[in-house]
């Protein structure tokens, strides 16, 4: 008799555990959908959005109903990304931009505001790398990497901030790298630029917090597959949610096994 009662008790516990887990999953999905709806019609600029991580981020945000502005130097790539976004049912604007150029970045912001009237999110993803010994790195190569990765991030932040300050809200996500936290041989120019992005993020976050603007750095390990690109994109999306609890100025590492 005791055995039967014990078995019945275990069965009831398992039924309630399964039911609770299902309810919890349904509530999570409901909350996630609600958060996504709250981002609908937001405007996001993705610098370096024509391919790789930037493209994955642009598509991830577009799936959630955001209006996307793709900026990069290669026209064919940004127009292809824009067409993919439009096929998802979201609005997209492709603007050929060299983020090393102050006039190009000013044009990017001006056209975005003219088209959409607001800017809610800036993703600074554009970047290049030159991998060689420091003694063999030319001054021109050094400048090219630092101007693209670090100066470009500075220019985009500088030009977007007046609009975000006016709105009293905004989110900036700067894409750095694990190489921005741990230097490695032959990566001197790349590491210098990525370390700089983290410092810029931490400083800027303290400057603009009073305006309701959050600034983050995402530091992925080596991203060499589309699956990893999507993982980074999902993390960036989570930082853009109004309910994100991560402290502004934080650097978020992404590793894979």
C-alpha positions in Angstrom: 0.0 0.0 0.0 2.8 2.4 0.9 4.5 1.6 -2.3 1.4 2.5 -4.3 1.1 5.8 -2.4 4.7 6.6 -3.0 4.4 5.9 -6.7 1.2 8.1 -6.9 3.0 10.9 -5.1 6.0 10.8 -7.5 3.6 10.8 -10.5 1.7 13.8 -9.2 5.0 15.7 -8.5 6.2 14.9 -12.1 2.8 16.1 -13.6 3.0 19.4 -11.6 6.7 19.8 -12.5 5.9 19.4 -16.2 2.9 21.7 -16.1 4.9 24.4 -14.3 7.8 24.2 -16.8 5.3 24.5 -19.7 3.7 27.5 -18.0 7.1 29.1 -17.4 8.1 28.6 -21.0 4.9 30.1 -22.3 5.3 33.1 -20.0 8.9 33.6 -21.3 7.8 33.5 -24.9 5.0 35.9 -24.1 7.4 38.3 -22.4 9.9 38.0 -25.2 7.2 38.8 -27.8 6.1 41.8 -25.7 9.7 43.1 -25.5 10.1 42.7 -29.3 6.9 44.6 -29.9 8.3 47.5 -27.9 11.1 47.8 -30.4 8.9 47.8 -33.4 9.4 50.9 -35.6 12.6 51.9 -33.8 15.3 53.1 -36.2 18.8 51.5 -36.1 21.9 52.4 -38.0 24.3 49.5 -38.5 27.7 50.7 -39.6 29.5 47.9 -41.4 26.2 46.2 -42.1 26.9 44.9 -45.6 28.3 41.5 -44.6 29.5 39.3 -41.7 28.5 40.2 -38.2 27.0 43.5 -39.2 24.7 41.9 -41.7 23.6 39.3 -39.2 22.8 42.1 -36.7 20.9 44.1 -39.3 18.8 41.1 -40.2 18.2 40.1 -36.6 16.9 43.6 -35.8 14.8 43.7 -38.9 13.1 40.5 -37.9 11.8 42.3 -34.8 10.3 45.1 -36.9 13.0 47.8 -36.7 13.8 50.1 -39.5 17.3 49.6 -40.6 19.9 51.9 -42.1 22.9 50.0 -43.5 26.2 51.9 -43.9 29.4 50.7 -45.5 31.8 51.5 -48.3 30.8 48.7 -50.7 27.5 49.7 -52.3 26.7 46.3 -53.7 26.8 44.7 -50.3 24.6 47.2 -48.5 22.0 47.2 -51.2 21.9 43.4 -51.1 21.4 43.5 -47.3 18.7 46.2 -47.7 16.8 44.0 -50.2 17.0 41.0 -47.8 15.6 43.2 -45.0 12.7 44.4 -47.2 11.9 40.8 -48.0 11.3 40.3 -44.3 8.7 43.1 -44.4 10.9 45.8 -42.7 12.0 49.1 -44.0 15.6 49.6 -45.0 17.8 52.4 -46.3 21.3 51.7 -47.7 23.8 54.7 -47.5 27.3 54.3 -49.0 29.5 55.6 -46.2 33.2 55.7 -45.4 33.1 56.0 -41.6 36.7 57.3 -41.6 35.3 60.5 -43.2 33.6 63.1 -41.1 31.6 64.4 -44.0 30.4 60.9 -45.0 29.2 60.2 -41.4 27.4 63.6 -41.2 25.7 62.7 -44.5 24.7 59.3 -43.0 23.0 60.9 -40.0 21.4 63.6 -42.0 19.8 61.2 -44.5 18.7 58.9 -41.7 16.9 61.7 -39.9 15.4 63.1 -43.1 14.0 59.6 -43.9 12.8 58.4 -40.5 12.9 61.5 -38.2 14.7 59.7 -35.4 17.6 57.4 -34.5 17.2 55.0 -31.6 20.1 52.6 -32.0 23.6 52.8 -33.4 25.7 49.7 -34.0 29.3 50.4 -34.7 30.6 47.2 -36.4 32.7 48.4 -39.3 36.3 47.2 -38.9 39.4 45.8 -40.6 42.5 44.0 -39.4 46.1 43.8 -40.6 48.0 41.0 -39.0 51.8 41.2 -39.2 54.8 42.0 -36.9 54.9 45.5 -35.6 58.3 46.2 -37.1 56.8 45.4 -40.5 53.7 47.4 -40.1 53.8 50.6 -42.1 52.5 53.9 -40.7 49.9 53.9 -43.5 48.7 50.4 -42.4 48.5 51.5 -38.8 46.5 54.6 -39.6 44.1 52.6 -41.8 43.3 50.2 -39.0 43.0 52.8 -36.3 41.0 55.2 -38.5 38.5 52.5 -39.5 38.0 50.7 -36.2 38.5 53.5 -33.6 38.2 56.8 -35.4 35.1 55.5 -37.3 33.5 54.5 -34.0 34.3 58.0 -32.6 32.8 59.8 -35.6 29.6 57.8 -35.7 29.0 58.3 -31.9 29.8 62.0 -32.1 27.3 62.6 -35.0 24.5 60.5 -33.7 24.6 61.8 -30.1 22.9 65.2 -30.7 19.7 63.4 -31.9 19.8 60.9 -29.1 20.3 63.7 -26.5 17.4 65.5 -28.0 15.2 62.4 -27.7 16.5 61.7 -24.2 17.2 58.1 -25.1 19.3 55.9 -27.3 21.4 52.8 -27.4 24.9 52.5 -28.8 26.6 49.1 -29.2 30.2 49.1 -30.2 31.7 45.8 -31.5 35.1 45.2 -30.2 36.7 41.8 -29.7 38.4 39.5 -27.2 41.5 40.9 -28.8 40.4 44.2 -27.2 41.1 42.7 -23.8 44.0 40.4 -24.4 46.8 41.3 -26.8 48.4 38.8 -29.1 51.5 38.6 -31.3 51.1 40.2 -34.8 47.8 41.9 -33.8 49.3 45.2 -32.6 47.3 47.6 -34.7 44.1 45.6 -34.4 44.4 45.1 -30.7 45.2 48.8 -30.1 42.0 49.8 -32.0 39.8 47.2 -30.1 41.3 48.1 -26.7 40.5 51.7 -27.6 36.9 51.0 -28.4 36.4 49.5 -24.9 37.9 52.6 -23.3 35.8 54.9 -25.5 32.6 53.0 -24.5 33.3 53.2 -20.8 34.1 56.9 -21.0 31.1 57.8 -23.2 28.7 55.7 -21.1 29.5 58.0 -18.1 29.0 61.1 -20.2 25.6 60.4 -21.6 23.9 58.3 -18.9 22.1 61.4 -17.7 20.4 61.7 -21.1 19.0 58.2 -20.9 21.6 56.9 -23.4 23.2 53.5 -22.9 26.5 52.4 -24.4 27.8 48.9 -24.5 30.8 47.0 -26.0 30.4 43.4 -27.3 33.6 41.4 -27.4 33.3 38.2 -29.4 35.9 35.5 -29.7 36.9 34.5 -33.3 33.7 34.7 -35.4 34.3 32.3 -38.4 30.8 30.8 -39.1 27.3 32.1 -39.8 26.1 30.4 -36.6 28.5 32.5 -34.5 27.5 35.6 -36.4 23.9 34.9 -35.4 24.9 34.4 -31.8 26.6 37.8 -31.7 23.5 39.3 -33.4 21.2 37.9 -30.8 23.3 39.2 -28.0 23.3 42.7 -29.6 19.5 42.5 -29.9 19.2 41.7 -26.2 21.2 44.8 -25.4 18.7 46.9 -27.4 15.7 45.8 -25.4 14.2 48.5 -23.1 14.2 46.0 -20.3 17.9 45.2 -20.5 19.4 45.2 -17.0 23.1 45.2 -18.0 24.9 48.2 -16.7 25.8 50.9 -19.3 29.5 50.9 -20.1 29.8 47.1 -19.8 31.8 44.9 -22.1 30.1 41.7 -22.9 32.3 38.7 -23.8 31.1 36.0 -26.2 32.9 32.7 -26.2 32.2 29.4 -27.9 33.4 25.9 -26.9 
